[in-house]
Amino acid sequence: MDEHGMPLPMSVSAVPAGRPAAREERLGVVLVFLSALLWSLGGTIARFIETPDHWTVVFWRSIWAIALLAAFMLWRDGPRRSLSLFREMGAPGIVVALCFATSSTAFIVALGYTTVANILLMQAGAPLIAALLGWLAFREPVGGATWLAIAAVIFGIVVMVSDSLEGGISPIGDGLALVIAVALAVATVLTRRYAHVRMTPAVCLGTIIAGLLAATQAGTFAVGAADMGFLFAFGALNLGLGLAFFASGARLIPAALAALLGTFEPILGPIWVWLVHGEEPSERTLIGGAIVFAAVLVHIALEFGRRARPRKPGVSGLPTPH
């Protein structure tokens, strides 16, 4: 939505030097898992909202998310430090914010054209798309096994998109799902490249940008009481609280472990919407998604293999909420 890692998911602040105490690591695992759990409910919550105007949904989701994220930053950092975090982001932070605004807006619009499974499973490939973009833009080294995983992700996405070529799913929905994955991948590359970019203020700024854009496009701001309740859950809990849990927990555990826990979002998201709303993904979505997901797990396994190597202080590329 880091959140959301794009992602993604995307990134979070530096993993502390040295191994965290066992108690802190357990807390980190719980918090990051809770963030993935909250993010996985996004599609299910959205399916309850009856407001037909996508821009109205984007606006109110942004308002509630801004309220919670601002409260979280003020509680964690205080007013002066919170303002400093926004100033310290610089141009890379603004681009990350624009990527998040794009992905979060595209997510809501895409829900009107395709299944939750299609969006989340395509988004799961964002970390490997980021590896490809990092190599293209900055010549970041990519190992042979990671190249194979990138090729598998591209093939899996092609399988999913083939449904739209034959009329099984709207090409608009697939196109927006791909936009989400690429936007999160760009944000991942930037936050990995520029260590001073912090996730929470960047996502907060992105939410403000999305809300301002939606305010100029929405046909109405009026929504029913039931819809407002779901919009509160969609913005404050699904997006805002999920990010707060992730930003707090990912500091306490290795980046590869946080990424592994983040994969619960694309696993659980389609399950919730199937159980609650009876929305079944197509066969090609399942096949292509399985290919993407397997490639991501291989990539994470490689990251675990590098855990013992010294880490550069800064920001680690991780999934983020849409």
WOTA-V237522 format. One record per helix or strand. SS is the DSSP state (2 for helix, 1 for strand). FROM is the first residue (numbers start at 0). LEN is the number of residues. If there is no record, write none. Layout:
SS/FROM/LEN, SS/FROM/LEN
This chain:
1/10/2, 2/21/19, 2/41/7, 2/53/57, 2/115/8, 2/125/13, 2/143/22, 2/170/23, 2/198/19, 2/224/28, 2/254/8, 2/263/14, 2/282/23, 1/315/2
